[in-house]
Structures are given as structure tokens and as C-alpha cells.
Amino acid sequence: MIKDTSGQDVVVTKSKKTPRNIVIAIAATFAIALSANAIMNSETAEQSIEKAQLQFAKVERGDLTRDVVATGKVVAANAPRVYSPEQGFVDLQVSAGDSVVVGQVVAIVDSPELNNELQQQKSEFARLQGELARKELDARRETLNLNKVLDMAQVELNAADRENRRAQLSIKEHLISQIDLEKAVDELAKAKLSFKHAKEEVALAKDTLAFDLQAAKSTLERQQFVVEELERKVKNLNITASVSGIVGNLNVQPKELVNKNQALMTLVDLSAYEAEVQVSESFANELGLGMDVELKIGNQMVTGKLSAISPEVSNREVTTRVRFGQTELTGIRQNQQLSARILLENKQNVLKVRRGGFTQSGGFVAYKLNGNIATKIDIELGAYSLREVEVLSGLEVGDEIIISNYETFNQSPSILLN
């Protein structure tokens, strides 16, 4: 509602040198002028609002940092799960919340099938060891026989050679007939041939024995690998902690029958933390690995880098991971709540104004102050930050606008402020 002009009246004191009628005329003229100005303003403005109810800001030039404000929690950077290596009955050695160190046994899986198979393979390994030893003895015996055959062939060859030499001397003395000489020559040739064949057969037989022994050794080595693998599996039934920290959630009950690769528990490494931040999906396409992030954890402010971005959207939010330095942090805990400010972009030397409710109108109009009149003008806004917004057109440095919400203005072209 427009006030009357009583606040604009001026008391005119009587002067000795000024006639009364002139003073009255001047006062009347001034009152008429003020009344005309008020009428003009009331006619120009379609709505009147108390100035104290509104917020104002001036347009200025400077740097603007685009950012995203989000919330999240502190999570362990390393929280491995413990899985059952085999099927069996699990015997838990720890409870949820217990402290553990690297190498400490946290669970034991009793697998009767695996233990039985190990015993069977060990028995098979012992049998193959005995078979290999027997084959080595047989090879030594066979080698002895082969050497005997070769030696006998050598003796026969020597005897035939000696008889041939005796026959050659006897024929010169005419002590034997030509037939006896030829017979001695044939016996020598036969002995040479027998020795040659015996030598080759012995060599072949020895190669065969060596091959059989090598095959038996290979079979034994293979069985040894089978036993060692089963021993490794049985050893892994004693499940140890891979990190130092505490036991998180237990996924099974003591003495429960578990399957191979079934999750048993979660271990939490308390020496390294990360921040898990939930960001609105509208900013998902603008996020990038390596972006700077400011975190407020309790009363502590830390900076970090965006290290992971989830490829899926859940409840209209994208889950991100922030890695931050922890050398000077104290008192942080798993699942502790935090607030985050992700710095998307830094724009230099731009027109900007303090952010307010007026941006909810779409960023296309603003009410610019001119005295007590706020006039509606067209503007174009650009990048948004937590506290400021970029002005692309419609305003200049030094202009003052209303930054409150415009819903109560009813799209009025101008507003009278009083």
C-alpha cells in the first residue's frame, strides 16, 4: 500500500523579510511537487514491497569457481573380503569388531573331502616312488645282462680272430687244407657281425631302459606336484588376515557349512581412509578423475582428489571416491559423516553476482534497482557456484539487483521499495 505525503511536508518558518503570502505560495508549490513525484512513482510501480524483506547484491568482476556441494562418509580405502577357499565347515577364530594383524588366523575351514584326497594322493606318490625304485633295480639288472652279452660277443670275436691268424700261418706251412682256412675266415666274419649286432642291441636296450626310467620319474614328479597343490589347499584352510585392522561384518555363523569362494567376513584397514561422496546425477557428466575436492570432516578441512566415479546411478545419485592425505588427520572413524565441495571449473575475470533465490526463476530476469524502484530486466546467467553465479548479459559492474525469490513479485514490470 502507498503511503501518504505527510512524511514529505516541510515546516516553513516565518521570516521577517518574507511576506506571508509568498511563504504560503512556496510551501504549497513544494508540497504539490512532492505529491506529484509520489503519484508518478506509484503509477510506474505496480507493486510495493518493504525493502527490509529483500536481499540485494551488486554485480562485480572477478574469478568464479564452479563447484558441487555433496555429502558423504568416511570409508576404509582398503576393506578386503575374506572368502572360503574350499567347501567345508567354518570355525571362526574372531568376532565382529576384533582387532587383527597381518598373518593372524581369522577362520579355519574343515574340509574332510580335501583332507581325504590329500591322503590318497600321498599314498599314490609313495607307490610311484616304490615303482621307480624297482624299475631302477630292473634297469641295473638288465644293463648287467646286456653288458654280459656284449662281452661274450667280444670274446667270440677275439677267438675267431685268433683262429683266423692260426689258419693263415698253417696254410703257408701246408698244415691245413684250403677248406679249413676258408672256414676260419667265415668264423671270423660271423664273430664280427655278431659283435656288431650285440653292440647295437645293447645300446638300444640301454636307451629303452633310460626312457622307461625317465617316464617313471616324470610320473613321480607329476604326482609330487599334485600332492604339493593339495597341501597348499589344506594349508589355505587356515585363513589369515591380509591387512591389519578390525573385523567388520561376519557373513556366516560358526560351524556353518560354506561353499567354495563364499564370503566369510570383511576386514577393515584402519591405516588408510577414503571419502565416499554421493553426487546428484545432474552433475555426473561434468565429473572427472583428478578433480580437486574440499572435505570437511568434523572440524577438520582437508583437500583431496576424485579417484573413482561409479558408472551407475542409484537413487538419482552417483557414488564417487575421494582420496585425501591423512598425515595430519586425527580422530576420523569409519562411516563418519562429511561434507564435500567438488571444484569443477575455475573461470577468471567474469561478471558475477551473489547467488540467491532469484536463480529459481530460470536465470532469465532480474529486478535492477534505480532509486526506490526495482525494474524487471532480461538477463542471462552462466556458470553457478556455491555462493556466486556468472552473469553473461543484461548487467554491468556496479549494478545492484534483488537476489531474493521473485515468486511474490507476480511478474510485475517494476516494484516500489519502501
Contacts in CASP RR format, 6 or more apart in sequence:
PFRMAT RR
TARGET T0000
AUTHOR 0000-0000-0000
METHOD contacts of the structure
MODEL  1
MIKDTSGQDVVVTKSKKTPRNIVIAIAATFAIALSANAIMNSETAEQSIE
KAQLQFAKVERGDLTRDVVATGKVVAANAPRVYSPEQGFVDLQVSAGDSV
VVGQVVAIVDSPELNNELQQQKSEFARLQGELARKELDARRETLNLNKVL
DMAQVELNAADRENRRAQLSIKEHLISQIDLEKAVDELAKAKLSFKHAKE
EVALAKDTLAFDLQAAKSTLERQQFVVEELERKVKNLNITASVSGIVGNL
NVQPKELVNKNQALMTLVDLSAYEAEVQVSESFANELGLGMDVELKIGNQ
MVTGKLSAISPEVSNREVTTRVRFGQTELTGIRQNQQLSARILLENKQNV
LKVRRGGFTQSGGFVAYKLNGNIATKIDIELGAYSLREVEVLSGLEVGDE
IIISNYETFNQSPSILLN
1 48 0 8 1.000
2 38 0 8 1.000
2 42 0 8 1.000
2 48 0 8 1.000
2 416 0 8 1.000
3 418 0 8 1.000
5 31 0 8 1.000
5 34 0 8 1.000
5 35 0 8 1.000
5 38 0 8 1.000
8 31 0 8 1.000
8 34 0 8 1.000
8 35 0 8 1.000
8 38 0 8 1.000
9 31 0 8 1.000
9 34 0 8 1.000
10 27 0 8 1.000
10 30 0 8 1.000
10 31 0 8 1.000
12 23 0 8 1.000
12 26 0 8 1.000
12 27 0 8 1.000
14 20 0 8 1.000
14 23 0 8 1.000
15 23 0 8 1.000
41 372 0 8 1.000
41 373 0 8 1.000
41 416 0 8 1.000
42 48 0 8 1.000
42 416 0 8 1.000
44 373 0 8 1.000
44 414 0 8 1.000
44 416 0 8 1.000
45 373 0 8 1.000
45 412 0 8 1.000
45 414 0 8 1.000
45 415 0 8 1.000
45 416 0 8 1.000
46 412 0 8 1.000
46 413 0 8 1.000
46 414 0 8 1.000
46 415 0 8 1.000
47 409 0 8 1.000
47 410 0 8 1.000
47 412 0 8 1.000
47 414 0 8 1.000
47 415 0 8 1.000
47 416 0 8 1.000
48 415 0 8 1.000
48 416 0 8 1.000
48 417 0 8 1.000
48 418 0 8 1.000
49 408 0 8 1.000
49 409 0 8 1.000
49 415 0 8 1.000
49 416 0 8 1.000
49 417 0 8 1.000
49 418 0 8 1.000
50 417 0 8 1.000
50 418 0 8 1.000
51 372 0 8 1.000
51 417 0 8 1.000
51 418 0 8 1.000
53 404 0 8 1.000
54 402 0 8 1.000
54 404 0 8 1.000
54 417 0 8 1.000
55 356 0 8 1.000
55 402 0 8 1.000
55 403 0 8 1.000
55 404 0 8 1.000
56 369 0 8 1.000
56 400 0 8 1.000
56 401 0 8 1.000
56 402 0 8 1.000
56 403 0 8 1.000
57 353 0 8 1.000
57 354 0 8 1.000
57 356 0 8 1.000
57 400 0 8 1.000
57 401 0 8 1.000
57 403 0 8 1.000
58 353 0 8 1.000
58 398 0 8 1.000
58 399 0 8 1.000
58 400 0 8 1.000
59 351 0 8 1.000
59 352 0 8 1.000
59 353 0 8 1.000
59 391 0 8 1.000
59 395 0 8 1.000
59 396 0 8 1.000
59 397 0 8 1.000
59 398 0 8 1.000
59 399 0 8 1.000
59 400 0 8 1.000
59 401 0 8 1.000
60 351 0 8 1.000
60 352 0 8 1.000
60 353 0 8 1.000
60 397 0 8 1.000
60 398 0 8 1.000
61 349 0 8 1.000
61 350 0 8 1.000
61 351 0 8 1.000
61 352 0 8 1.000
61 397 0 8 1.000
62 348 0 8 1.000
62 349 0 8 1.000
62 350 0 8 1.000
62 352 0 8 1.000
63 346 0 8 1.000
63 347 0 8 1.000
63 348 0 8 1.000
63 349 0 8 1.000
63 350 0 8 1.000
64 346 0 8 1.000
64 347 0 8 1.000
64 350 0 8 1.000
64 352 0 8 1.000
64 383 0 8 1.000
64 385 0 8 1.000
64 388 0 8 1.000
64 390 0 8 1.000
65 343 0 8 1.000
65 345 0 8 1.000
65 346 0 8 1.000
65 347 0 8 1.000
65 385 0 8 1.000
66 343 0 8 1.000
66 344 0 8 1.000
66 345 0 8 1.000
66 346 0 8 1.000
66 347 0 8 1.000
66 383 0 8 1.000
66 384 0 8 1.000
66 385 0 8 1.000
67 341 0 8 1.000
67 342 0 8 1.000
67 343 0 8 1.000
67 344 0 8 1.000
67 385 0 8 1.000
67 386 0 8 1.000
68 279 0 8 1.000
68 280 0 8 1.000
68 283 0 8 1.000
68 286 0 8 1.000
68 287 0 8 1.000
68 341 0 8 1.000
68 342 0 8 1.000
68 344 0 8 1.000
69 339 0 8 1.000
69 340 0 8 1.000
69 341 0 8 1.000
69 386 0 8 1.000
70 277 0 8 1.000
70 278 0 8 1.000
70 279 0 8 1.000
70 280 0 8 1.000
70 339 0 8 1.000
70 340 0 8 1.000
70 341 0 8 1.000
70 342 0 8 1.000
71 277 0 8 1.000
71 278 0 8 1.000
71 337 0 8 1.000
71 338 0 8 1.000
71 339 0 8 1.000
71 340 0 8 1.000
72 275 0 8 1.000
72 276 0 8 1.000
72 277 0 8 1.000
72 278 0 8 1.000
72 337 0 8 1.000
72 338 0 8 1.000
72 339 0 8 1.000
72 340 0 8 1.000
73 275 0 8 1.000
73 276 0 8 1.000
73 335 0 8 1.000
73 336 0 8 1.000
73 337 0 8 1.000
73 338 0 8 1.000
74 273 0 8 1.000
74 274 0 8 1.000
74 275 0 8 1.000
74 276 0 8 1.000
74 297 0 8 1.000
74 332 0 8 1.000
74 333 0 8 1.000
74 334 0 8 1.000
74 335 0 8 1.000
74 336 0 8 1.000
74 338 0 8 1.000
75 273 0 8 1.000
75 274 0 8 1.000
75 275 0 8 1.000
75 276 0 8 1.000
75 321 0 8 1.000
75 334 0 8 1.000
75 335 0 8 1.000
76 268 0 8 1.000
76 269 0 8 1.000
76 270 0 8 1.000
76 272 0 8 1.000
76 273 0 8 1.000
76 274 0 8 1.000
76 334 0 8 1.000
77 269 0 8 1.000
77 272 0 8 1.000
77 273 0 8 1.000
77 274 0 8 1.000
77 323 0 8 1.000
78 243 0 8 1.000
78 269 0 8 1.000
78 272 0 8 1.000
79 266 0 8 1.000
79 267 0 8 1.000
79 268 0 8 1.000
79 269 0 8 1.000
80 242 0 8 1.000
80 243 0 8 1.000
80 266 0 8 1.000
80 267 0 8 1.000
80 269 0 8 1.000
81 263 0 8 1.000
81 264 0 8 1.000
81 265 0 8 1.000
81 266 0 8 1.000
81 267 0 8 1.000
82 106 0 8 1.000
82 107 0 8 1.000
82 239 0 8 1.000
82 241 0 8 1.000
82 242 0 8 1.000
82 263 0 8 1.000
82 264 0 8 1.000
82 265 0 8 1.000
82 266 0 8 1.000
82 267 0 8 1.000
83 261 0 8 1.000
83 262 0 8 1.000
83 263 0 8 1.000
83 264 0 8 1.000
84 90 0 8 1.000
84 109 0 8 1.000
84 239 0 8 1.000
84 258 0 8 1.000
84 259 0 8 1.000
84 260 0 8 1.000
84 261 0 8 1.000
84 262 0 8 1.000
84 264 0 8 1.000
85 109 0 8 1.000
85 233 0 8 1.000
85 236 0 8 1.000
85 237 0 8 1.000
85 239 0 8 1.000
85 260 0 8 1.000
85 261 0 8 1.000
86 109 0 8 1.000
86 111 0 8 1.000
86 114 0 8 1.000
86 233 0 8 1.000
86 236 0 8 1.000
86 237 0 8 1.000
86 260 0 8 1.000
87 111 0 8 1.000
87 113 0 8 1.000
87 257 0 8 1.000
87 258 0 8 1.000
87 259 0 8 1.000
87 260 0 8 1.000
88 109 0 8 1.000
88 110 0 8 1.000
88 111 0 8 1.000
88 112 0 8 1.000
88 113 0 8 1.000
88 257 0 8 1.000
88 258 0 8 1.000
89 109 0 8 1.000
89 110 0 8 1.000
89 255 0 8 1.000
89 256 0 8 1.000
89 257 0 8 1.000
89 258 0 8 1.000
90 107 0 8 1.000
90 108 0 8 1.000
90 109 0 8 1.000
90 110 0 8 1.000
90 252 0 8 1.000
90 254 0 8 1.000
90 255 0 8 1.000
90 256 0 8 1.000
90 257 0 8 1.000
90 258 0 8 1.000
90 264 0 8 1.000
91 107 0 8 1.000
91 108 0 8 1.000
91 109 0 8 1.000
91 110 0 8 1.000
91 254 0 8 1.000
91 255 0 8 1.000
92 106 0 8 1.000
92 107 0 8 1.000
92 250 0 8 1.000
92 252 0 8 1.000
92 254 0 8 1.000
92 264 0 8 1.000
92 265 0 8 1.000
93 105 0 8 1.000
93 106 0 8 1.000
93 107 0 8 1.000
93 108 0 8 1.000
94 100 0 8 1.000
94 106 0 8 1.000
94 107 0 8 1.000
94 247 0 8 1.000
94 265 0 8 1.000
95 247 0 8 1.000
95 250 0 8 1.000
96 247 0 8 1.000
96 248 0 8 1.000
96 249 0 8 1.000
96 250 0 8 1.000
96 265 0 8 1.000
97 246 0 8 1.000
97 247 0 8 1.000
97 248 0 8 1.000
98 246 0 8 1.000
98 247 0 8 1.000
99 245 0 8 1.000
99 246 0 8 1.000
99 247 0 8 1.000
100 106 0 8 1.000
100 241 0 8 1.000
100 244 0 8 1.000
100 245 0 8 1.000
100 246 0 8 1.000
100 247 0 8 1.000
100 267 0 8 1.000
101 241 0 8 1.000
101 244 0 8 1.000
101 245 0 8 1.000
102 240 0 8 1.000
102 241 0 8 1.000
102 242 0 8 1.000
102 243 0 8 1.000
102 244 0 8 1.000
103 240 0 8 1.000
103 241 0 8 1.000
103 242 0 8 1.000
104 240 0 8 1.000
104 241 0 8 1.000
105 238 0 8 1.000
105 239 0 8 1.000
105 240 0 8 1.000
106 239 0 8 1.000
106 240 0 8 1.000
106 241 0 8 1.000
106 247 0 8 1.000
106 265 0 8 1.000
106 267 0 8 1.000
107 239 0 8 1.000
107 264 0 8 1.000
107 265 0 8 1.000
108 237 0 8 1.000
108 238 0 8 1.000
108 239 0 8 1.000
109 237 0 8 1.000
109 239 0 8 1.000
109 258 0 8 1.000
110 237 0 8 1.000
111 234 0 8 1.000
111 237 0 8 1.000
114 230 0 8 1.000
114 233 0 8 1.000
114 234 0 8 1.000
114 237 0 8 1.000
115 234 0 8 1.000
117 230 0 8 1.000
118 227 0 8 1.000
118 230 0 8 1.000
118 231 0 8 1.000
118 233 0 8 1.000
118 234 0 8 1.000
121 223 0 8 1.000
121 226 0 8 1.000
121 227 0 8 1.000
121 230 0 8 1.000
122 227 0 8 1.000
124 223 0 8 1.000
125 220 0 8 1.000
125 223 0 8 1.000
125 224 0 8 1.000
125 226 0 8 1.000
125 227 0 8 1.000
128 216 0 8 1.000
128 219 0 8 1.000
128 220 0 8 1.000
128 223 0 8 1.000
129 220 0 8 1.000
131 216 0 8 1.000
132 213 0 8 1.000
132 216 0 8 1.000
132 217 0 8 1.000
132 220 0 8 1.000
135 212 0 8 1.000
135 213 0 8 1.000
135 216 0 8 1.000
136 213 0 8 1.000
139 209 0 8 1.000
139 210 0 8 1.000
139 212 0 8 1.000
139 213 0 8 1.000
142 205 0 8 1.000
142 209 0 8 1.000
143 206 0 8 1.000
143 209 0 8 1.000
146 201 0 8 1.000
146 202 0 8 1.000
146 205 0 8 1.000
146 206 0 8 1.000
147 202 0 8 1.000
149 198 0 8 1.000
149 201 0 8 1.000
149 202 0 8 1.000
150 195 0 8 1.000
150 198 0 8 1.000
150 199 0 8 1.000
150 202 0 8 1.000
152 198 0 8 1.000
153 191 0 8 1.000
153 194 0 8 1.000
153 195 0 8 1.000
153 198 0 8 1.000
153 199 0 8 1.000
154 195 0 8 1.000
156 191 0 8 1.000
156 194 0 8 1.000
156 195 0 8 1.000
157 188 0 8 1.000
157 191 0 8 1.000
157 192 0 8 1.000
157 194 0 8 1.000
157 195 0 8 1.000
159 191 0 8 1.000
160 184 0 8 1.000
160 187 0 8 1.000
160 188 0 8 1.000
160 190 0 8 1.000
160 191 0 8 1.000
160 192 0 8 1.000
161 188 0 8 1.000
161 191 0 8 1.000
163 184 0 8 1.000
163 187 0 8 1.000
163 188 0 8 1.000
164 184 0 8 1.000
164 185 0 8 1.000
164 187 0 8 1.000
164 188 0 8 1.000
166 184 0 8 1.000
167 176 0 8 1.000
167 180 0 8 1.000
167 181 0 8 1.000
167 183 0 8 1.000
167 184 0 8 1.000
167 185 0 8 1.000
168 181 0 8 1.000
168 184 0 8 1.000
170 176 0 8 1.000
170 180 0 8 1.000
170 181 0 8 1.000
171 178 0 8 1.000
171 181 0 8 1.000
239 264 0 8 1.000
241 267 0 8 1.000
242 267 0 8 1.000
243 267 0 8 1.000
243 269 0 8 1.000
244 269 0 8 1.000
244 270 0 8 1.000
244 271 0 8 1.000
245 267 0 8 1.000
245 268 0 8 1.000
245 269 0 8 1.000
245 270 0 8 1.000
245 271 0 8 1.000
246 267 0 8 1.000
246 268 0 8 1.000
246 270 0 8 1.000
247 265 0 8 1.000
247 266 0 8 1.000
247 267 0 8 1.000
247 268 0 8 1.000
248 265 0 8 1.000
248 266 0 8 1.000
248 267 0 8 1.000
248 268 0 8 1.000
249 265 0 8 1.000
249 266 0 8 1.000
250 264 0 8 1.000
250 265 0 8 1.000
251 262 0 8 1.000
251 263 0 8 1.000
251 264 0 8 1.000
251 265 0 8 1.000
251 266 0 8 1.000
252 258 0 8 1.000
252 262 0 8 1.000
252 264 0 8 1.000
252 265 0 8 1.000
258 264 0 8 1.000
268 334 0 8 1.000
270 334 0 8 1.000
272 326 0 8 1.000
273 324 0 8 1.000
273 326 0 8 1.000
273 329 0 8 1.000
273 332 0 8 1.000
273 334 0 8 1.000
274 307 0 8 1.000
274 321 0 8 1.000
274 322 0 8 1.000
274 323 0 8 1.000
274 324 0 8 1.000
275 293 0 8 1.000
275 295 0 8 1.000
275 297 0 8 1.000
275 321 0 8 1.000
275 322 0 8 1.000
275 324 0 8 1.000
275 338 0 8 1.000
275 340 0 8 1.000
276 319 0 8 1.000
276 320 0 8 1.000
276 321 0 8 1.000
276 322 0 8 1.000
277 293 0 8 1.000
277 319 0 8 1.000
277 320 0 8 1.000
277 321 0 8 1.000
277 322 0 8 1.000
277 338 0 8 1.000
277 340 0 8 1.000
277 342 0 8 1.000
278 317 0 8 1.000
278 318 0 8 1.000
278 319 0 8 1.000
278 320 0 8 1.000
279 287 0 8 1.000
279 317 0 8 1.000
279 318 0 8 1.000
279 319 0 8 1.000
279 320 0 8 1.000
279 342 0 8 1.000
280 316 0 8 1.000
280 317 0 8 1.000
280 318 0 8 1.000
281 313 0 8 1.000
281 316 0 8 1.000
281 317 0 8 1.000
281 318 0 8 1.000
283 318 0 8 1.000
283 342 0 8 1.000
283 344 0 8 1.000
284 309 0 8 1.000
284 313 0 8 1.000
284 318 0 8 1.000
286 344 0 8 1.000
287 306 0 8 1.000
287 309 0 8 1.000
287 318 0 8 1.000
287 320 0 8 1.000
287 342 0 8 1.000
287 344 0 8 1.000
288 306 0 8 1.000
288 309 0 8 1.000
289 305 0 8 1.000
289 306 0 8 1.000
289 307 0 8 1.000
289 308 0 8 1.000
289 309 0 8 1.000
290 305 0 8 1.000
290 306 0 8 1.000
290 307 0 8 1.000
291 305 0 8 1.000
291 306 0 8 1.000
291 342 0 8 1.000
291 343 0 8 1.000
291 344 0 8 1.000
292 303 0 8 1.000
292 304 0 8 1.000
292 305 0 8 1.000
292 342 0 8 1.000
292 343 0 8 1.000
293 303 0 8 1.000
293 304 0 8 1.000
293 305 0 8 1.000
293 306 0 8 1.000
293 322 0 8 1.000
293 324 0 8 1.000
293 340 0 8 1.000
293 341 0 8 1.000
293 342 0 8 1.000
293 343 0 8 1.000
294 301 0 8 1.000
294 302 0 8 1.000
294 303 0 8 1.000
294 304 0 8 1.000
294 340 0 8 1.000
294 341 0 8 1.000
294 343 0 8 1.000
295 301 0 8 1.000
295 302 0 8 1.000
295 303 0 8 1.000
295 304 0 8 1.000
295 322 0 8 1.000
295 324 0 8 1.000
295 338 0 8 1.000
295 339 0 8 1.000
295 340 0 8 1.000
295 341 0 8 1.000
296 338 0 8 1.000
296 339 0 8 1.000
296 340 0 8 1.000
297 329 0 8 1.000
297 332 0 8 1.000
297 336 0 8 1.000
297 338 0 8 1.000
298 336 0 8 1.000
298 338 0 8 1.000
300 329 0 8 1.000
300 330 0 8 1.000
300 332 0 8 1.000
302 324 0 8 1.000
302 325 0 8 1.000
302 329 0 8 1.000
303 324 0 8 1.000
304 322 0 8 1.000
304 323 0 8 1.000
304 324 0 8 1.000
304 325 0 8 1.000
305 322 0 8 1.000
305 323 0 8 1.000
305 324 0 8 1.000
306 320 0 8 1.000
306 321 0 8 1.000
306 322 0 8 1.000
306 342 0 8 1.000
307 321 0 8 1.000
307 322 0 8 1.000
307 323 0 8 1.000
308 320 0 8 1.000
308 321 0 8 1.000
309 318 0 8 1.000
309 320 0 8 1.000
309 321 0 8 1.000
310 318 0 8 1.000
310 319 0 8 1.000
310 320 0 8 1.000
312 318 0 8 1.000
320 342 0 8 1.000
322 340 0 8 1.000
326 332 0 8 1.000
341 386 0 8 1.000
345 383 0 8 1.000
347 383 0 8 1.000
347 390 0 8 1.000
350 383 0 8 1.000
350 390 0 8 1.000
350 391 0 8 1.000
351 390 0 8 1.000
351 391 0 8 1.000
351 392 0 8 1.000
351 395 0 8 1.000
351 396 0 8 1.000
351 397 0 8 1.000
352 388 0 8 1.000
352 389 0 8 1.000
352 390 0 8 1.000
352 391 0 8 1.000
353 388 0 8 1.000
353 389 0 8 1.000
353 391 0 8 1.000
353 395 0 8 1.000
353 401 0 8 1.000
353 403 0 8 1.000
354 387 0 8 1.000
354 388 0 8 1.000
354 389 0 8 1.000
354 403 0 8 1.000
355 384 0 8 1.000
355 385 0 8 1.000
355 386 0 8 1.000
355 387 0 8 1.000
355 388 0 8 1.000
355 389 0 8 1.000
355 403 0 8 1.000
356 389 0 8 1.000
356 403 0 8 1.000
356 404 0 8 1.000
356 405 0 8 1.000
357 403 0 8 1.000
357 404 0 8 1.000
357 405 0 8 1.000
357 406 0 8 1.000
358 366 0 8 1.000
358 367 0 8 1.000
358 401 0 8 1.000
358 402 0 8 1.000
358 403 0 8 1.000
358 404 0 8 1.000
358 405 0 8 1.000
358 406 0 8 1.000
359 381 0 8 1.000
359 384 0 8 1.000
359 389 0 8 1.000
360 405 0 8 1.000
360 406 0 8 1.000
360 407 0 8 1.000
361 405 0 8 1.000
361 406 0 8 1.000
362 381 0 8 1.000
363 379 0 8 1.000
363 380 0 8 1.000
363 381 0 8 1.000
364 378 0 8 1.000
364 379 0 8 1.000
364 380 0 8 1.000
364 381 0 8 1.000
365 376 0 8 1.000
365 377 0 8 1.000
365 378 0 8 1.000
365 379 0 8 1.000
365 406 0 8 1.000
366 376 0 8 1.000
366 377 0 8 1.000
366 379 0 8 1.000
366 394 0 8 1.000
366 395 0 8 1.000
366 401 0 8 1.000
366 402 0 8 1.000
367 374 0 8 1.000
367 375 0 8 1.000
367 376 0 8 1.000
367 377 0 8 1.000
367 401 0 8 1.000
367 402 0 8 1.000
367 406 0 8 1.000
367 409 0 8 1.000
367 415 0 8 1.000
368 374 0 8 1.000
368 375 0 8 1.000
368 377 0 8 1.000
368 395 0 8 1.000
368 399 0 8 1.000
368 400 0 8 1.000
368 401 0 8 1.000
369 400 0 8 1.000
369 401 0 8 1.000
369 402 0 8 1.000
369 417 0 8 1.000
371 417 0 8 1.000
372 416 0 8 1.000
372 417 0 8 1.000
372 418 0 8 1.000
373 414 0 8 1.000
373 415 0 8 1.000
373 416 0 8 1.000
373 417 0 8 1.000
374 401 0 8 1.000
374 402 0 8 1.000
374 414 0 8 1.000
374 415 0 8 1.000
374 417 0 8 1.000
375 413 0 8 1.000
375 414 0 8 1.000
376 409 0 8 1.000
376 411 0 8 1.000
376 412 0 8 1.000
376 413 0 8 1.000
376 414 0 8 1.000
377 394 0 8 1.000
377 395 0 8 1.000
378 394 0 8 1.000
379 391 0 8 1.000
379 392 0 8 1.000
379 393 0 8 1.000
379 394 0 8 1.000
379 395 0 8 1.000
380 391 0 8 1.000
380 392 0 8 1.000
380 393 0 8 1.000
380 394 0 8 1.000
381 389 0 8 1.000
381 390 0 8 1.000
381 391 0 8 1.000
381 392 0 8 1.000
382 389 0 8 1.000
382 390 0 8 1.000
382 391 0 8 1.000
382 392 0 8 1.000
383 389 0 8 1.000
383 390 0 8 1.000
384 390 0 8 1.000
395 401 0 8 1.000
402 415 0 8 1.000
409 415 0 8 1.000
END
